[in-house]
C-alpha cells in the first residue's frame, strides 16, 4: 500500500507493480473515508498532501 500525491502517483503504481506483479487499485482520498484508518499527512515521496491510496 502506498499513499502518494498526484505528482507521485505513477511512481506509486510502478512500485506496486514491481512488488506484487499485478495492477493496483487506485483510491482517491478526497472521495473515500475510512472508519478505522487515517491516511498519513504527507506523500511517501515528498511533503505534499497525499491524494491517492495505491493498493
mmCIF file as gemmi writes it, N, C-alpha and C atoms, coordinates in Angstrom:
data_model
loop_
_atom_site.group_PDB
_atom_site.id
_atom_site.type_symbol
_atom_site.label_atom_id
_atom_site.label_alt_id
_atom_site.label_comp_id
_atom_site.label_asym_id
_atom_site.label_entity_id
_atom_site.label_seq_id
_atom_site.pdbx_PDB_ins_code
_atom_site.Cartn_x
_atom_site.Cartn_y
_atom_site.Cartn_z
_atom_site.occupancy
_atom_site.B_iso_or_equiv
_atom_site.pdbx_formal_charge
_atom_site.auth_seq_id
_atom_site.auth_asym_id
_atom_site.pdbx_PDB_model_num
ATOM 1 N N . UNK Axp A 1 ? 0.846 -1.168 0 1 0 ? 1 A 1
ATOM 2 C CA . UNK Axp A 1 ? 0 0 0 1 0 ? 1 A 1
ATOM 3 C C . UNK Axp A 1 ? 0.894 1.234 0 1 0 ? 1 A 1
ATOM 4 N N . UNK Axp A 2 ? 0.576 2.181 -0.866 1 0 ? 2 A 1
ATOM 5 C CA . UNK Axp A 2 ? 1.336 3.42 -0.964 1 0 ? 2 A 1
ATOM 6 C C . UNK Axp A 2 ? 0.365 4.596 -0.919 1 0 ? 2 A 1
ATOM 7 N N . UNK Axp A 3 ? 0.732 5.632 -0.191 1 0 ? 3 A 1
ATOM 8 C CA . UNK Axp A 3 ? -0.061 6.85 -0.104 1 0 ? 3 A 1
ATOM 9 C C . UNK Axp A 3 ? 0.76 7.949 -0.764 1 0 ? 3 A 1
ATOM 10 N N . UNK Axp A 4 ? 0.239 8.487 -1.871 1 0 ? 4 A 1
ATOM 11 C CA . UNK Axp A 4 ? 1.022 9.417 -2.681 1 0 ? 4 A 1
ATOM 12 C C . UNK Axp A 4 ? 0.203 10.631 -3.123 1 0 ? 4 A 1
ATOM 13 N N . UNK Axp A 5 ? 0.919 11.682 -3.49 1 0 ? 5 A 1
ATOM 14 C CA . UNK Axp A 5 ? 0.283 12.869 -4.056 1 0 ? 5 A 1
ATOM 15 C C . UNK Axp A 5 ? 0.063 12.626 -5.559 1 0 ? 5 A 1
ATOM 16 N N . UNK Axp A 6 ? -0.608 13.563 -6.198 1 0 ? 6 A 1
ATOM 17 C CA . UNK Axp A 6 ? -0.895 13.426 -7.635 1 0 ? 6 A 1
ATOM 18 C C . UNK Axp A 6 ? 0.393 13.345 -8.455 1 0 ? 6 A 1
ATOM 19 N N . UNK Axp A 7 ? 1.391 14.128 -8.063 1 0 ? 7 A 1
ATOM 20 C CA . UNK Axp A 7 ? 2.663 14.159 -8.799 1 0 ? 7 A 1
ATOM 21 C C . UNK Axp A 7 ? 3.385 12.814 -8.749 1 0 ? 7 A 1
ATOM 22 N N . UNK Axp A 8 ? 3.256 12.07 -7.661 1 0 ? 8 A 1
ATOM 23 C CA . UNK Axp A 8 ? 3.984 10.813 -7.493 1 0 ? 8 A 1
ATOM 24 C C . UNK Axp A 8 ? 3.115 9.571 -7.686 1 0 ? 8 A 1
ATOM 25 N N . UNK Axp A 9 ? 1.932 9.744 -8.262 1 0 ? 9 A 1
ATOM 26 C CA . UNK Axp A 9 ? 1.041 8.604 -8.475 1 0 ? 9 A 1
ATOM 27 C C . UNK Axp A 9 ? 1.688 7.542 -9.363 1 0 ? 9 A 1
ATOM 28 N N . UNK Axp A 10 ? 2.312 7.95 -10.438 1 0 ? 10 A 1
ATOM 29 C CA . UNK Axp A 10 ? 2.94 6.99 -11.354 1 0 ? 10 A 1
ATOM 30 C C . UNK Axp A 10 ? 4.039 6.186 -10.65 1 0 ? 10 A 1
ATOM 31 N N . UNK Axp A 11 ? 4.807 6.835 -9.795 1 0 ? 11 A 1
ATOM 32 C CA . UNK Axp A 11 ? 5.857 6.133 -9.044 1 0 ? 11 A 1
ATOM 33 C C . UNK Axp A 11 ? 5.225 5.108 -8.105 1 0 ? 11 A 1
ATOM 34 N N . UNK Axp A 12 ? 4.132 5.485 -7.424 1 0 ? 12 A 1
ATOM 35 C CA . UNK Axp A 12 ? 3.442 4.558 -6.534 1 0 ? 12 A 1
ATOM 36 C C . UNK Axp A 12 ? 2.908 3.346 -7.281 1 0 ? 12 A 1
ATOM 37 N N . UNK Axp A 13 ? 2.352 3.572 -8.467 1 0 ? 13 A 1
ATOM 38 C CA . UNK Axp A 13 ? 1.852 2.464 -9.284 1 0 ? 13 A 1
ATOM 39 C C . UNK Axp A 13 ? 3.006 1.548 -9.693 1 0 ? 13 A 1
ATOM 40 N N . UNK Axp A 14 ? 4.107 2.141 -10.147 1 0 ? 14 A 1
ATOM 41 C CA . UNK Axp A 14 ? 5.277 1.345 -10.556 1 0 ? 14 A 1
ATOM 42 C C . UNK Axp A 14 ? 5.813 0.518 -9.389 1 0 ? 14 A 1
ATOM 43 N N . UNK Axp A 15 ? 5.884 1.1 -8.207 1 0 ? 15 A 1
ATOM 44 C CA . UNK Axp A 15 ? 6.369 0.369 -7.03 1 0 ? 15 A 1
ATOM 45 C C . UNK Axp A 15 ? 5.454 -0.817 -6.72 1 0 ? 15 A 1
ATOM 46 N N . UNK Axp A 16 ? 4.151 -0.586 -6.788 1 0 ? 16 A 1
ATOM 47 C CA . UNK Axp A 16 ? 3.197 -1.652 -6.5 1 0 ? 16 A 1
ATOM 48 C C . UNK Axp A 16 ? 3.357 -2.799 -7.498 1 0 ? 16 A 1
ATOM 49 N N . UNK Axp A 17 ? 3.428 -2.46 -8.793 1 0 ? 17 A 1
ATOM 50 C CA . UNK Axp A 17 ? 3.565 -3.481 -9.825 1 0 ? 17 A 1
ATOM 51 C C . UNK Axp A 17 ? 4.878 -4.244 -9.661 1 0 ? 17 A 1
ATOM 52 N N . UNK Axp A 18 ? 5.954 -3.545 -9.349 1 0 ? 18 A 1
ATOM 53 C CA . UNK Axp A 18 ? 7.241 -4.213 -9.14 1 0 ? 18 A 1
ATOM 54 C C . UNK Axp A 18 ? 7.182 -5.188 -7.965 1 0 ? 18 A 1
ATOM 55 N N . UNK Axp A 19 ? 6.486 -4.801 -6.913 1 0 ? 19 A 1
ATOM 56 C CA . UNK Axp A 19 ? 6.436 -5.636 -5.71 1 0 ? 19 A 1
ATOM 57 C C . UNK Axp A 19 ? 5.446 -6.793 -5.826 1 0 ? 19 A 1
ATOM 58 N N . UNK Axp A 20 ? 4.252 -6.53 -6.362 1 0 ? 20 A 1
ATOM 59 C CA . UNK Axp A 20 ? 3.187 -7.535 -6.366 1 0 ? 20 A 1
ATOM 60 C C . UNK Axp A 20 ? 2.918 -8.159 -7.734 1 0 ? 20 A 1
ATOM 61 N N . UNK Axp A 21 ? 3.505 -7.608 -8.786 1 0 ? 21 A 1
ATOM 62 C CA . UNK Axp A 21 ? 3.361 -8.115 -10.15 1 0 ? 21 A 1
ATOM 63 C C . UNK Axp A 21 ? 1.903 -8.185 -10.609 1 0 ? 21 A 1
ATOM 64 N N . UNK Axp A 22 ? 1.123 -7.204 -10.195 1 0 ? 22 A 1
ATOM 65 C CA . UNK Axp A 22 ? -0.255 -7.062 -10.675 1 0 ? 22 A 1
ATOM 66 C C . UNK Axp A 22 ? -0.654 -5.598 -10.587 1 0 ? 22 A 1
ATOM 67 N N . UNK Axp A 23 ? -1.712 -5.252 -11.288 1 0 ? 23 A 1
ATOM 68 C CA . UNK Axp A 23 ? -2.169 -3.86 -11.31 1 0 ? 23 A 1
ATOM 69 C C . UNK Axp A 23 ? -2.848 -3.504 -9.986 1 0 ? 23 A 1
ATOM 70 N N . UNK Axp A 24 ? -2.577 -2.317 -9.467 1 0 ? 24 A 1
ATOM 71 C CA . UNK Axp A 24 ? -3.191 -1.911 -8.201 1 0 ? 24 A 1
ATOM 72 C C . UNK Axp A 24 ? -4.566 -1.284 -8.395 1 0 ? 24 A 1
ATOM 73 N N . UNK Axp A 25 ? -5.275 -1.152 -7.295 1 0 ? 25 A 1
ATOM 74 C CA . UNK Axp A 25 ? -6.474 -0.327 -7.251 1 0 ? 25 A 1
ATOM 75 C C . UNK Axp A 25 ? -6.029 1.051 -6.798 1 0 ? 25 A 1
ATOM 76 N N . UNK Axp A 26 ? -6.613 2.089 -7.372 1 0 ? 26 A 1
ATOM 77 C CA . UNK Axp A 26 ? -6.282 3.468 -7.019 1 0 ? 26 A 1
ATOM 78 C C . UNK Axp A 26 ? -7.512 4.071 -6.344 1 0 ? 26 A 1
ATOM 79 N N . UNK Axp A 27 ? -7.338 4.531 -5.113 1 0 ? 27 A 1
ATOM 80 C CA . UNK Axp A 27 ? -8.438 5.12 -4.356 1 0 ? 27 A 1
ATOM 81 C C . UNK Axp A 27 ? -8.148 6.602 -4.149 1 0 ? 27 A 1
ATOM 82 N N . UNK Axp A 28 ? -9.088 7.438 -4.562 1 0 ? 28 A 1
ATOM 83 C CA . UNK Axp A 28 ? -8.959 8.884 -4.39 1 0 ? 28 A 1
ATOM 84 C C . UNK Axp A 28 ? -9.311 9.21 -2.937 1 0 ? 28 A 1
ATOM 85 N N . UNK Axp A 29 ? -8.363 9.72 -2.192 1 0 ? 29 A 1
ATOM 86 C CA . UNK Axp A 29 ? -8.57 10 -0.777 1 0 ? 29 A 1
ATOM 87 C C . UNK Axp A 29 ? -9.521 11.164 -0.536 1 0 ? 29 A 1
ATOM 88 N N . UNK Axp A 30 ? -9.806 11.958 -1.56 1 0 ? 30 A 1
ATOM 89 C CA . UNK Axp A 30 ? -10.785 13.039 -1.409 1 0 ? 30 A 1
ATOM 90 C C . UNK Axp A 30 ? -12.212 12.501 -1.466 1 0 ? 30 A 1
ATOM 91 N N . UNK Axp A 31 ? -12.386 11.322 -2.029 1 0 ? 31 A 1
ATOM 92 C CA . UNK Axp A 31 ? -13.718 10.732 -2.172 1 0 ? 31 A 1
ATOM 93 C C . UNK Axp A 31 ? -13.977 9.596 -1.2 1 0 ? 31 A 1
ATOM 94 N N . UNK Axp A 32 ? -12.928 8.993 -0.653 1 0 ? 32 A 1
ATOM 95 C CA . UNK Axp A 32 ? -13.087 7.837 0.234 1 0 ? 32 A 1
ATOM 96 C C . UNK Axp A 32 ? -12.751 8.226 1.671 1 0 ? 32 A 1
ATOM 97 N N . UNK Axp A 33 ? -13.474 7.64 2.591 1 0 ? 33 A 1
ATOM 98 C CA . UNK Axp A 33 ? -13.21 7.855 4.013 1 0 ? 33 A 1
ATOM 99 C C . UNK Axp A 33 ? -13.232 6.498 4.707 1 0 ? 33 A 1
ATOM 100 N N . UNK Axp A 34 ? -12.325 6.296 5.631 1 0 ? 34 A 1
ATOM 101 C CA . UNK Axp A 34 ? -12.204 5.023 6.312 1 0 ? 34 A 1
ATOM 102 C C . UNK Axp A 34 ? -12.476 5.207 7.8 1 0 ? 34 A 1
ATOM 103 N N . UNK Axp A 35 ? -13.262 4.331 8.374 1 0 ? 35 A 1
ATOM 104 C CA . UNK Axp A 35 ? -13.669 4.455 9.771 1 0 ? 35 A 1
ATOM 105 C C . UNK Axp A 35 ? -12.501 4.24 10.736 1 0 ? 35 A 1
ATOM 106 N N . UNK Axp A 36 ? -11.61 3.323 10.419 1 0 ? 36 A 1
ATOM 107 C CA . UNK Axp A 36 ? -10.553 2.967 11.373 1 0 ? 36 A 1
ATOM 108 C C . UNK Axp A 36 ? -9.145 3.221 10.854 1 0 ? 36 A 1
ATOM 109 N N . UNK Axp A 37 ? -9.007 4.12 9.864 1 0 ? 37 A 1
ATOM 110 C CA . UNK Axp A 37 ? -7.678 4.418 9.325 1 0 ? 37 A 1
ATOM 111 C C . UNK Axp A 37 ? -7.628 5.866 8.883 1 0 ? 37 A 1
ATOM 112 N N . UNK Axp A 38 ? -6.609 6.549 9.333 1 0 ? 38 A 1
ATOM 113 C CA . UNK Axp A 38 ? -6.363 7.919 8.89 1 0 ? 38 A 1
ATOM 114 C C . UNK Axp A 38 ? -5.131 7.909 8.001 1 0 ? 38 A 1
ATOM 115 N N . UNK Axp A 39 ? -5.218 8.477 6.809 1 0 ? 39 A 1
ATOM 116 C CA . UNK Axp A 39 ? -4.04 8.493 5.929 1 0 ? 39 A 1
ATOM 117 C C . UNK Axp A 39 ? -2.94 9.367 6.516 1 0 ? 39 A 1
ATOM 118 N N . UNK Axp A 40 ? -1.69 9.092 6.156 1 0 ? 40 A 1
ATOM 119 C CA . UNK Axp A 40 ? -0.586 9.946 6.595 1 0 ? 40 A 1
ATOM 120 C C . UNK Axp A 40 ? -0.81 11.385 6.13 1 0 ? 40 A 1
ATOM 121 N N . UNK Axp A 41 ? -0.152 12.312 6.757 1 0 ? 41 A 1
ATOM 122 C CA . UNK Axp A 41 ? -0.322 13.73 6.419 1 0 ? 41 A 1
ATOM 123 C C . UNK Axp A 41 ? 0.483 14.144 5.192 1 0 ? 41 A 1
ATOM 124 N N . UNK Axp A 42 ? 1.463 13.325 4.797 1 0 ? 42 A 1
ATOM 125 C CA . UNK Axp A 42 ? 2.287 13.666 3.642 1 0 ? 42 A 1
ATOM 126 C C . UNK Axp A 42 ? 2.445 12.467 2.712 1 0 ? 42 A 1
ATOM 127 N N . UNK Axp A 43 ? 2.752 12.782 1.474 1 0 ? 43 A 1
ATOM 128 C CA . UNK Axp A 43 ? 3.068 11.792 0.448 1 0 ? 43 A 1
ATOM 129 C C . UNK Axp A 43 ? 4.311 11.011 0.877 1 0 ? 43 A 1
ATOM 130 N N . UNK Axp A 44 ? 4.415 9.764 0.437 1 0 ? 44 A 1
ATOM 131 C CA . UNK Axp A 44 ? 5.587 8.953 0.767 1 0 ? 44 A 1
ATOM 132 C C . UNK Axp A 44 ? 6.857 9.437 0.075 1 0 ? 44 A 1
ATOM 133 N N . UNK Axp A 45 ? 6.727 10.302 -0.93 1 0 ? 45 A 1
ATOM 134 C CA . UNK Axp A 45 ? 7.881 10.741 -1.708 1 0 ? 45 A 1
ATOM 135 C C . UNK Axp A 45 ? 8.207 12.224 -1.562 1 0 ? 45 A 1
ATOM 136 N N . UNK Axp A 46 ? 7.318 12.987 -0.92 1 0 ? 46 A 1
ATOM 137 C CA . UNK Axp A 46 ? 7.56 14.417 -0.732 1 0 ? 46 A 1
ATOM 138 C C . UNK Axp A 46 ? 6.71 14.912 0.446 1 0 ? 46 A 1
ATOM 139 N N . UNK Axp A 47 ? 6.702 16.199 0.667 1 0 ? 47 A 1
ATOM 140 C CA . UNK Axp A 47 ? 5.947 16.772 1.778 1 0 ? 47 A 1
ATOM 141 C C . UNK Axp A 47 ? 4.558 17.243 1.381 1 0 ? 47 A 1
ATOM 142 N N . UNK Axp A 48 ? 4.115 16.924 0.176 1 0 ? 48 A 1
ATOM 143 C CA . UNK Axp A 48 ? 2.791 17.335 -0.293 1 0 ? 48 A 1
ATOM 144 C C . UNK Axp A 48 ? 1.704 16.51 0.375 1 0 ? 48 A 1
ATOM 145 N N . UNK Axp A 49 ? 0.488 17.059 0.368 1 0 ? 49 A 1
ATOM 146 C CA . UNK Axp A 49 ? -0.656 16.335 0.922 1 0 ? 49 A 1
ATOM 147 C C . UNK Axp A 49 ? -0.954 15.119 0.041 1 0 ? 49 A 1
ATOM 148 N N . UNK Axp A 50 ? -1.163 13.947 0.634 1 0 ? 50 A 1
ATOM 149 C CA . UNK Axp A 50 ? -1.457 12.764 -0.182 1 0 ? 50 A 1
ATOM 150 C C . UNK Axp A 50 ? -2.834 12.853 -0.814 1 0 ? 50 A 1
ATOM 151 N N . UNK Axp A 51 ? -2.969 12.281 -1.991 1 0 ? 51 A 1
ATOM 152 C CA . UNK Axp A 51 ? -4.238 12.349 -2.719 1 0 ? 51 A 1
ATOM 153 C C . UNK Axp A 51 ? -4.755 10.955 -3.071 1 0 ? 51 A 1
ATOM 154 N N . UNK Axp A 52 ? -3.83 9.985 -3.248 1 0 ? 52 A 1
ATOM 155 C CA . UNK Axp A 52 ? -4.236 8.658 -3.691 1 0 ? 52 A 1
ATOM 156 C C . UNK Axp A 52 ? -3.67 7.56 -2.8 1 0 ? 52 A 1
ATOM 157 N N . UNK Axp A 53 ? -4.461 6.518 -2.674 1 0 ? 53 A 1
ATOM 158 C CA . UNK Axp A 53 ? -4.043 5.299 -1.994 1 0 ? 53 A 1
ATOM 159 C C . UNK Axp A 53 ? -3.889 4.247 -3.084 1 0 ? 53 A 1
ATOM 160 N N . UNK Axp A 54 ? -2.706 3.665 -3.192 1 0 ? 54 A 1
ATOM 161 C CA . UNK Axp A 54 ? -2.413 2.651 -4.203 1 0 ? 54 A 1
ATOM 162 C C . UNK Axp A 54 ? -2.373 1.307 -3.477 1 0 ? 54 A 1
ATOM 163 N N . UNK Axp A 55 ? -3.371 0.452 -3.742 1 0 ? 55 A 1
ATOM 164 C CA . UNK Axp A 55 ? -3.465 -0.854 -3.058 1 0 ? 55 A 1
ATOM 165 C C . UNK Axp A 55 ? -3.706 -1.975 -4.035 1 0 ? 55 A 1
